[in-house]
Structures are given as structure tokens and as C-alpha cells.
């Protein structure tokens, strides 16, 4: 049986509340509902509403397309996808995404040769400073990842007409084996 608790629904209509307010609501529920079953149901309703509140409501549960796929031009979406995957990540991930060596990144970002690329983060400032160098590499990676179009040979559409050849008689009689058997008799 499902119970409705107006205190709980009124409480979660607010945009903001604190842990103290939530504890006060639980105390109020324990005073209003004397039976253990009703208290458990009310606490379950609070927990359910709390999860719903944390998720931001049902309207936010709809699937959203990633921002980098929404853009109108393909080049822009590739760049946005690249930035989504690499910004605020170590430079070693940038090297993997661009299929370049660590030495190339050290030269491009003008770092010392003994630096650890796992500790240095790739930021938007780095992107803006080295955009001219990174975009052509990104285009090359995109070209390599595109599937190639295979030129397939279409099967011949000519229909061969059977001519009265040597093997037509054999074909009509059921094959070579049958012809040999008939001739033996």
C-alpha cells in the first residue's frame, strides 16, 4: 500500500535546504506517525524524494546529446571532441590522442627534456597558444580514422545462353556418371 505524506512533498518543493532541515523533517515524521510501518514508509518517501532532488528532477533525466556532437560543422565537432577528451588531462593523453611522440610534445610546448608528461596538464591556455600546430595534426588523425571507400567489382550481369554444345546432352541425361552407366549395358 502506498502512503502519501504531504509534509514530505511540501518539504521537497523548496529549491534549497540543509541537513539540519532534513533532520527536523525526520523528527516531525516520527512524532506525527506513531506506528513503525508508517514511519518506515515516510522515511522511504523521504529517501526517494532526496534521490530525486539530488538528480535534479525528472526533466533532467532525459538523455542529452554531448555538446561536441551538436555543432553544425564536422571540423568543429572533431575539435570539440578532441578538447573534451584532452583538456585538463595529462600531456601523455594528448600524445596518445594525436598519435605523436612525447619528444614532439616536449619540443612543441618548449619543455625541458627531463619533464614527466604525466604530471603536466593540458589546459585551454595551452590549446590557444599552440592551436596552429595542433589543428593540422588533428586533421591528419581524422583523415586516418575515416573509413576508406572500397571499389568493388560488380558481378557480370550478362546471361549466358546455353548453346547446343558437347555437354548439353550429358547435362540432360543427369551427368557423366549416368551416361557411362547407360553405355555399359
PASEBA-1860 file (N, C-alpha, C; in nm, 3 decimals):
! residues 185
1> XXXXXXXX> 0.084/-0.117/0.000/0.000/0.000/0.000/0.089/0.124/0.000 ~ 0.053/0.223/-0.079/0.133/0.344/-0.093/0.068/0.455/-0.012 ~ 0.150/0.519/0.070/0.103/0.632/0.151/0.152/0.761/0.089 ~ 0.071/0.865/0.104/0.114/0.998/0.063/0.140/1.078/0.189 ~ 0.250/1.147/0.190/0.289/1.229/0.304/0.301/1.374/0.258 ~ 0.202/1.457/0.293/0.205/1.597/0.247/0.324/1.674/0.303 ~ 0.372/1.636/0.422/0.486/1.705/0.482/0.610/1.687/0.395 ~ 0.626/1.565/0.343/0.744/1.534/0.261/0.737/1.608/0.127
9> XXXXXXXX> 0.621/1.605/0.062/0.609/1.672/-0.067/0.626/1.822/-0.052 ~ 0.572/1.881/0.055/0.589/2.025/0.078/0.736/2.059/0.104 ~ 0.804/1.973/0.177/0.944/1.999/0.210/1.031/2.000/0.083 ~ 1.006/1.908/-0.007/1.091/1.896/-0.126/1.049/1.989/-0.240 ~ 0.950/2.074/-0.218/0.918/2.175/-0.318/1.018/2.290/-0.312 ~ 1.094/2.298/-0.206/1.195/2.403/-0.193/1.310/2.381/-0.291 ~ 1.376/2.490/-0.323/1.494/2.481/-0.408/1.619/2.449/-0.327 ~ 1.619/2.484/-0.200/1.739/2.469/-0.119/1.700/2.429/0.023
17> XXXXXXXX> 1.774/2.336/0.081/1.756/2.301/0.221/1.888/2.245/0.273 ~ 1.901/2.244/0.403/2.024/2.196/0.466/1.999/2.064/0.537 ~ 2.106/2.002/0.580/2.099/1.874/0.650/2.017/1.887/0.778 ~ 2.029/2.001/0.842/1.956/2.025/0.968/1.806/2.026/0.943 ~ 1.764/2.088/0.832/1.622/2.089/0.796/1.571/1.948/0.769 ~ 1.653/1.868/0.706/1.616/1.730/0.677/1.599/1.648/0.806 ~ 1.689/1.669/0.901/1.678/1.600/1.030/1.552/1.644/1.105 ~ 1.519/1.772/1.097/1.396/1.822/1.161/1.272/1.759/1.098
25> XXXXXXXX> 1.275/1.739/0.967/1.164/1.674/0.899/1.148/1.529/0.948 ~ 1.258/1.459/0.964/1.253/1.321/1.011/1.198/1.313/1.154 ~ 1.236/1.408/1.239/1.182/1.413/1.375/1.032/1.441/1.373 ~ 0.991/1.532/1.287/0.850/1.566/1.274/0.769/1.444/1.228 ~ 0.827/1.367/1.135/0.761/1.246/1.086/0.745/1.145/1.199 ~ 0.850/1.129/1.280/0.841/1.030/1.390/0.738/1.072/1.495 ~ 0.713/1.202/1.511/0.611/1.249/1.605/0.470/1.234/1.547 ~ 0.456/1.263/1.417/0.323/1.259/1.354/0.271/1.117/1.332
33> XXXXXXXX> 0.360/1.024/1.302/0.317/0.889/1.268/0.368/0.793/1.375 ~ 0.280/0.745/1.462/0.323/0.664/1.576/0.360/0.519/1.539 ~ 0.299/0.462/1.434/0.328/0.322/1.404/0.459/0.309/1.326 ~ 0.523/0.196/1.350/0.654/0.170/1.288/0.641/0.160/1.136 ~ 0.535/0.101/1.086/0.514/0.083/0.943/0.499/0.218/0.873 ~ 0.422/0.309/0.932/0.403/0.441/0.872/0.534/0.521/0.873 ~ 0.610/0.510/0.986/0.738/0.582/0.993/0.834/0.532/0.885 ~ 0.841/0.399/0.868/0.928/0.343/0.765/0.887/0.390/0.626
41> XXXXXXXX> 0.758/0.392/0.600/0.708/0.436/0.470/0.742/0.583/0.448 ~ 0.729/0.665/0.553/0.760/0.807/0.541/0.910/0.828/0.517 ~ 0.994/0.753/0.589/1.139/0.764/0.570/1.177/0.719/0.429 ~ 1.111/0.613/0.380/1.135/0.568/0.242/1.096/0.676/0.141 ~ 0.984/0.743/0.168/0.941/0.851/0.080/1.042/0.965/0.082 ~ 1.097/0.995/0.200/1.198/1.100/0.211/1.323/1.061/0.132 ~ 1.367/0.937/0.148/1.486/0.891/0.075/1.464/0.895/-0.076 ~ 1.346/0.855/-0.119/1.314/0.858/-0.261/1.314/1.002/-0.314
49> XXXXXXXX> 1.249/1.090/-0.241/1.246/1.232/-0.282/1.386/1.293/-0.279 ~ 1.468/1.249/-0.183/1.604/1.301/-0.172/1.686/1.261/-0.295 ~ 1.672/1.138/-0.338/1.742/1.093/-0.459/1.691/1.172/-0.579 ~ 1.561/1.188/-0.587/1.500/1.265/-0.696/1.551/1.409/-0.692 ~ 1.561/1.467/-0.575/1.608/1.604/-0.557/1.754/1.616/-0.599 ~ 1.836/1.516/-0.562/1.978/1.520/-0.597/1.999/1.507/-0.747 ~ 1.915/1.429/-0.813/1.928/1.413/-0.957/1.876/1.534/-1.033 ~ 1.805/1.621/-0.967/1.760/1.743/-1.031/1.625/1.732/-1.097
57> XXXXXXXX> 1.547/1.636/-1.058/1.412/1.625/-1.112/1.408/1.534/-1.233 ~ 1.290/1.497/-1.271/1.269/1.403/-1.382/1.308/1.467/-1.514 ~ 1.286/1.598/-1.529/1.314/1.662/-1.656/1.462/1.655/-1.692 ~ 1.550/1.647/-1.592/1.693/1.639/-1.620/1.739/1.497/-1.647 ~ 1.652/1.400/-1.636/1.692/1.261/-1.657/1.688/1.222/-1.805 ~ 1.636/1.310/-1.891/1.631/1.279/-2.033/1.773/1.273/-2.088 ~ 1.792/1.186/-2.187/1.924/1.174/-2.246/1.955/1.301/-2.324 ~ 2.077/1.349/-2.304/2.122/1.467/-2.377/2.235/1.426/-2.468
65> XXXXXXXX> 2.239/1.488/-2.585/2.350/1.462/-2.675/2.472/1.537/-2.623 ~ 2.590/1.479/-2.636/2.710/1.550/-2.595/2.725/1.679/-2.675 ~ 2.782/1.780/-2.614/2.792/1.910/-2.678/2.875/1.906/-2.806 ~ 2.976/1.820/-2.809/3.065/1.819/-2.924/3.002/1.756/-3.046 ~ 2.889/1.687/-3.032/2.821/1.629/-3.147/2.710/1.719/-3.202 ~ 2.676/1.824/-3.131/2.564/1.907/-3.167/2.601/2.011/-3.272 ~ 2.727/2.047/-3.282/2.768/2.156/-3.368/2.736/2.128/-3.514 ~ 2.729/2.235/-3.591/2.685/2.222/-3.729/2.795/2.172/-3.821
73> XXXXXXXX> 2.918/2.215/-3.802/3.024/2.172/-3.892/3.100/2.054/-3.834 ~ 3.146/1.968/-3.923/3.215/1.847/-3.880/3.350/1.881/-3.818 ~ 3.420/1.980/-3.874/3.551/2.018/-3.821/3.538/2.066/-3.677 ~ 3.437/2.145/-3.653/3.419/2.199/-3.519/3.389/2.087/-3.420 ~ 3.310/1.989/-3.460/3.277/1.881/-3.369/3.400/1.795/-3.339 ~ 3.486/1.776/-3.436/3.608/1.699/-3.412/3.697/1.772/-3.313 ~ 3.708/1.902/-3.330/3.791/1.981/-3.238/3.729/1.983/-3.100 ~ 3.598/1.998/-3.092/3.533/1.998/-2.962/3.547/1.862/-2.894
81> XXXXXXXX> 3.536/1.755/-2.971/3.555/1.621/-2.916/3.697/1.605/-2.865 ~ 3.793/1.652/-2.941/3.933/1.646/-2.900/3.955/1.724/-2.771 ~ 3.900/1.843/-2.763/3.916/1.924/-2.641/3.847/1.858/-2.523 ~ 3.732/1.799/-2.546/3.659/1.731/-2.439/3.742/1.616/-2.381 ~ 3.813/1.546/-2.469/3.892/1.431/-2.425/4.027/1.468/-2.365 ~ 4.081/1.586/-2.398/4.219/1.615/-2.358/4.237/1.731/-2.261 ~ 4.146/1.827/-2.257/4.165/1.942/-2.169/4.159/1.898/-2.023 ~ 4.249/1.952/-1.944/4.266/1.921/-1.801/4.304/1.774/-1.779
89> XXXXXXXX> 4.371/1.716/-1.877/4.424/1.581/-1.867/4.575/1.591/-1.887 ~ 4.651/1.488/-1.847/4.796/1.493/-1.865/4.835/1.499/-2.013 ~ 4.954/1.553/-2.039/5.002/1.565/-2.177/5.023/1.429/-2.242 ~ 5.043/1.327/-2.165/5.062/1.193/-2.220/4.935/1.148/-2.294 ~ 4.817/1.190/-2.245/4.690/1.158/-2.313/4.677/1.237/-2.442 ~ 4.732/1.360/-2.441/4.732/1.441/-2.563/4.817/1.372/-2.670 ~ 4.932/1.320/-2.630/5.019/1.249/-2.724/4.947/1.127/-2.782 ~ 4.874/1.055/-2.700/4.801/0.938/-2.747/4.688/0.977/-2.842
97> XXXXXXXX> 4.619/1.087/-2.810/4.506/1.131/-2.894/4.554/1.179/-3.030 ~ 4.672/1.242/-3.035/4.724/1.294/-3.161/4.815/1.195/-3.234 ~ 4.845/1.082/-3.173/4.937/0.983/-3.230/5.074/1.045/-3.258 ~ 5.124/1.122/-3.163/5.256/1.182/-3.176/5.344/1.133/-3.061 ~ 5.474/1.152/-3.078/5.567/1.106/-2.975/5.573/1.207/-2.861 ~ 5.624/1.162/-2.748/5.642/1.251/-2.633/5.744/1.359/-2.665 ~ 5.849/1.324/-2.742/5.952/1.422/-2.778/5.892/1.537/-2.860 ~ 5.798/1.505/-2.948/5.733/1.610/-3.026/5.659/1.707/-2.935
105> XXXXXXXX> 5.587/1.654/-2.836/5.516/1.742/-2.743/5.612/1.826/-2.660 ~ 5.723/1.767/-2.619/5.822/1.842/-2.542/5.876/1.958/-2.624 ~ 5.902/1.934/-2.754/5.950/2.042/-2.841/5.841/2.146/-2.866 ~ 5.718/2.100/-2.888/5.608/2.191/-2.918/5.577/2.282/-2.800 ~ 5.572/2.225/-2.681/5.539/2.304/-2.563/5.661/2.365/-2.496 ~ 5.779/2.346/-2.559/5.905/2.404/-2.512/5.932/2.368/-2.365 ~ 5.929/2.239/-2.337/5.954/2.188/-2.202/6.096/2.133/-2.195 ~ 6.144/2.116/-2.074/6.276/2.055/-2.058/6.265/1.905/-2.087
113> XXXXXXXX> 6.374/1.842/-2.127/6.369/1.703/-2.172/6.348/1.603/-2.058 ~ 6.373/1.645/-1.934/6.357/1.552/-1.822/6.222/1.565/-1.752 ~ 6.128/1.635/-1.812/5.997/1.656/-1.751/5.909/1.532/-1.767 ~ 5.821/1.508/-1.669/5.729/1.395/-1.672/5.597/1.442/-1.733 ~ 5.560/1.388/-1.848/5.438/1.431/-1.916/5.310/1.387/-1.845 ~ 5.322/1.296/-1.752/5.204/1.252/-1.677/5.163/1.355/-1.573 ~ 5.256/1.442/-1.534/5.227/1.540/-1.429/5.181/1.675/-1.484 ~ 5.214/1.706/-1.607/5.177/1.835/-1.666/5.042/1.821/-1.734
121> XXXXXXXX> 4.951/1.913/-1.703/4.816/1.909/-1.758/4.806/1.994/-1.884 ~ 4.724/1.948/-1.976/4.693/2.023/-2.097/4.573/2.112/-2.067 ~ 4.590/2.244/-2.081/4.483/2.338/-2.048/4.436/2.412/-2.173 ~ 4.333/2.490/-2.156/4.283/2.572/-2.267/4.385/2.678/-2.307 ~ 4.464/2.726/-2.212/4.570/2.822/-2.244/4.671/2.758/-2.338 ~ 4.708/2.632/-2.310/4.799/2.560/-2.399/4.738/2.544/-2.537 ~ 4.609/2.512/-2.542/4.539/2.495/-2.669/4.542/2.624/-2.749 ~ 4.508/2.735/-2.684/4.506/2.863/-2.754/4.644/2.904/-2.802
129> XXXXXXXX> 4.749/2.872/-2.724/4.884/2.910/-2.762/4.937/2.825/-2.877 ~ 4.899/2.699/-2.885/4.955/2.606/-2.983/4.851/2.554/-3.081 ~ 4.743/2.628/-3.098/4.633/2.585/-3.186/4.681/2.566/-3.330 ~ 4.767/2.655/-3.376/4.814/2.649/-3.515/4.893/2.521/-3.542 ~ 4.961/2.470/-3.442/5.039/2.347/-3.459/4.952/2.223/-3.444 ~ 4.857/2.227/-3.354/4.779/2.108/-3.320/4.666/2.078/-3.418 ~ 4.607/2.180/-3.480/4.494/2.156/-3.571/4.534/2.074/-3.694 ~ 4.647/2.103/-3.761/4.684/2.018/-3.876/4.708/1.871/-3.835
137> XXXXXXXX> 4.766/1.851/-3.718/4.788/1.714/-3.671/4.654/1.647/-3.646 ~ 4.561/1.722/-3.588/4.428/1.669/-3.560/4.355/1.633/-3.689 ~ 4.371/1.715/-3.793/4.310/1.685/-3.923/4.369/1.558/-3.983 ~ 4.500/1.540/-3.965/4.565/1.418/-4.014/4.513/1.294/-3.944 ~ 4.494/1.305/-3.813/4.440/1.192/-3.737/4.298/1.162/-3.782 ~ 4.222/1.266/-3.810/4.084/1.248/-3.857/4.083/1.179/-3.992 ~ 4.173/1.219/-4.083/4.180/1.157/-4.215/4.216/1.009/-4.204 ~ 4.308/0.976/-4.113/4.348/0.837/-4.097/4.236/0.752/-4.039
145> XXXXXXXX> 4.152/0.813/-3.957/4.048/0.735/-3.892/3.924/0.717/-3.978 ~ 3.912/0.793/-4.087/3.796/0.778/-4.175/3.804/0.645/-4.249 ~ 3.691/0.577/-4.261/3.693/0.451/-4.336/3.713/0.478/-4.484 ~ 3.791/0.394/-4.548/3.816/0.413/-4.691/3.705/0.346/-4.770 ~ 3.676/0.405/-4.883/3.571/0.352/-4.969/3.631/0.245/-5.060 ~ 3.577/0.128/-5.056/3.627/0.019/-5.136/3.560/0.018/-5.273 ~ 3.640/0.007/-5.377/3.585/-0.005/-5.512/3.563/-0.152/-5.539 ~ 3.442/-0.191/-5.539/3.410/-0.331/-5.560/3.372/-0.356/-5.706
153> XXXXXXXX> 3.410/-0.470/-5.753/3.377/-0.508/-5.889/3.237/-0.569/-5.887 ~ 3.152/-0.515/-5.971/3.017/-0.567/-5.977/3.017/-0.697/-6.057 ~ 2.940/-0.792/-6.011/2.935/-0.917/-6.087/2.871/-0.893/-6.224 ~ 2.914/-0.971/-6.318/2.866/-0.956/-6.455/2.716/-0.982/-6.460 ~ 2.651/-0.900/-6.535/2.506/-0.915/-6.546/2.465/-0.982/-6.678 ~ 2.564/-1.028/-6.755/2.532/-1.098/-6.880/2.478/-1.236/-6.850 ~ 2.377/-1.274/-6.920/2.321/-1.408/-6.903/2.372/-1.493/-7.020 ~ 2.432/-1.601/-6.981/2.484/-1.689/-7.084/2.373/-1.782/-7.131
161> XXXXXXXX> 2.353/-1.784/-7.262/2.252/-1.872/-7.318/2.317/-2.007/-7.347 ~ 2.244/-2.110/-7.316/2.300/-2.242/-7.341/2.295/-2.272/-7.490 ~ 2.406/-2.311/-7.539/2.411/-2.346/-7.680/2.409/-2.498/-7.691 ~ 2.382/-2.547/-7.804/2.378/-2.691/-7.824/2.522/-2.740/-7.834 ~ 2.587/-2.750/-7.721/2.727/-2.790/-7.719/2.744/-2.936/-7.689 ~ 2.865/-2.976/-7.665/2.900/-3.114/-7.642/2.840/-3.165/-7.512 ~ 2.838/-3.082/-7.411/2.797/-3.130/-7.279/2.648/-3.114/-7.250 ~ 2.572/-3.054/-7.342/2.429/-3.037/-7.319/2.357/-3.171/-7.312
169> XXXXXXXX> 2.398/-3.265/-7.393/2.335/-3.398/-7.391/2.365/-3.468/-7.259 ~ 2.488/-3.450/-7.209/2.525/-3.510/-7.082/2.444/-3.447/-6.969 ~ 2.428/-3.317/-6.977/2.353/-3.244/-6.874/2.208/-3.290/-6.871 ~ 2.148/-3.314/-6.988/2.009/-3.356/-6.995/1.990/-3.496/-6.938 ~ 2.089/-3.581/-6.952/2.077/-3.718/-6.906/2.114/-3.737/-6.759 ~ 2.154/-3.632/-6.690/2.181/-3.645/-6.548/2.327/-3.653/-6.513 ~ 2.415/-3.618/-6.600/2.556/-3.613/-6.567/2.637/-3.721/-6.634 ~ 2.768/-3.715/-6.619/2.860/-3.805/-6.685/2.845/-3.948/-6.631
177> XXXXXXXX> 2.824/-3.962/-6.503/2.811/-4.095/-6.442/2.698/-4.174/-6.501 ~ 2.589/-4.112/-6.525/2.474/-4.181/-6.580/2.498/-4.221/-6.725 ~ 2.566/-4.134/-6.799/2.595/-4.165/-6.939/2.686/-4.287/-6.946 ~ 2.787/-4.294/-6.860/2.878/-4.409/-6.858/2.801/-4.536/-6.820 ~ 2.713/-4.530/-6.724/2.636/-4.647/-6.681/2.548/-4.698/-6.793 ~ 2.484/-4.605/-6.865/2.395/-4.643/-6.975/2.476/-4.712/-7.084 ~ 2.591/-4.665/-7.118/2.671/-4.718/-7.227/2.729/-4.856/-7.193 ~ 2.744/-4.884/-7.063/2.799/-5.014/-7.025/2.699/-5.124/-7.054
185> X> 2.574/-5.100/-7.048/2.473/-5.203/-7.067/2.466/-5.247/-7.205
END
